[in-house]
């Protein structure tokens, strides 16, 4: 998976997914209902990674199982966010599952009125 595939996958999750750059020109952020579910640094050249939200227990499990690929979220709440490296131990389908998990966690946390409009 490369940056364009990652972008297309995130935007394809729902018509209401937005992409923004609230932290400057080097960080692309994907949101649903105004809440972030994925961040990716655009200044990464060789070792592409992204940050996704994760259930805390599942986050620990992933970090133990994929030590070279899943680490506590860089510049994020390390209990709820993971940094995931592309092109290491996980294939594209597994990466997509982690993105889906983050998206679903964020959607579940939205007020019912916002969820209903998505």
C-alpha positions in Angstrom: 0.0 0.0 0.0 1.3 3.5 -0.9 0.1 6.9 0.1 -2.5 7.2 -2.7 -4.0 3.8 -2.0 -4.2 4.7 1.7 -5.9 8.0 0.8 -8.4 6.3 -1.6 -9.2 3.7 0.9 -10.0 6.2 3.7 -12.1 8.4 1.4 -14.0 5.3 0.2 -15.2 4.4 3.7 -18.1 6.8 3.6 -19.2 9.8 1.5 -18.9 12.0 4.5 -15.2 11.2 5.2 -13.1 14.4 4.9 -9.4 15.0 4.4 -7.9 18.0 6.1 -4.5 19.4 7.0 -5.2 21.1 10.4 -1.6 20.5 11.7 0.2 22.0 8.7 1.1 20.9 5.2 3.0 17.8 6.2 0.2 15.9 7.9 -2.9 14.6 6.2 -5.9 13.9 8.5 -9.0 11.9 7.7 -12.1 12.6 9.7 -15.7 11.3 10.1 -18.2 13.4 11.8 -15.5 16.0 12.6 -13.4 13.4 14.5 -10.0 12.1 13.4 -9.7 8.4 12.6 -6.3 8.4 10.7 -3.3 10.7 10.3 -0.4 10.2 7.9 2.7 12.3 7.5 3.3 13.4 3.9 7.0 14.0 4.5 7.7 10.3 4.9 9.7 9.0 1.9 10.8 5.4 2.6 9.1 4.2 5.8 5.5 5.2 5.4 3.4 4.9 8.5 0.0 6.2 9.7 -1.7 6.6 13.1 -5.1 5.0 13.8 -7.3 4.8 16.9 -7.5 1.4 18.6 -9.3 -0.3 21.4 -6.7 -0.3 24.3 -6.6 -4.1 24.8 -6.4 -4.8 21.1 -3.6 -2.1 20.8 -1.5 -4.0 23.3 -2.1 -7.3 21.5 -1.1 -5.8 18.2 2.0 -4.2 19.6 3.1 -7.5 21.1 2.3 -9.6 18.0 3.8 -7.1 15.4 6.6 -5.4 17.3 8.3 -4.2 14.1 5.1 -2.8 12.7 2.7 -1.5 15.4 3.9 0.8 18.0 2.3 3.3 20.5 0.9 6.3 18.6 3.6 8.9 17.8 2.5 12.2 19.3 -0.8 10.7 20.3 -2.5 9.2 23.4 -0.5 6.0 23.5 -3.4 4.1 25.2 -5.8 4.7 22.3 -3.6 5.3 19.2 -1.1 3.1 17.3 1.4 4.0 14.7 1.4 1.4 12.0 4.2 0.9 9.5 3.3 0.0 5.9 5.4 -2.7 4.1 6.6 -4.6 7.2 4.7 -7.5 8.8 1.1 -6.7 7.7 -0.3 -7.1 4.2 -2.8 -4.6 2.7 -5.9 -6.4 3.9 -4.7 -6.3 7.5 -3.8 -2.6 7.2 -7.3 -2.0 5.9 -8.8 -3.9 8.9 -6.9 -1.6 11.3 -8.2 1.5 9.4 -11.7 0.0 9.6 -11.4 -0.6 13.3 -10.3 3.0 13.9 -13.1 4.3 11.7 -15.7 2.2 13.5 -14.5 3.3 17.0 -14.8 6.9 16.0 -18.2 6.5 14.5 -19.4 4.7 17.6 -18.2 7.6 19.7 -20.2 10.2 17.7 -23.6 11.5 19.0 -26.5 9.5 17.6 -27.7 12.5 15.5 -24.3 12.7 13.8 -24.1 8.9 13.3 -27.6 9.0 11.7 -26.4 11.6 9.2 -23.4 9.6 8.0 
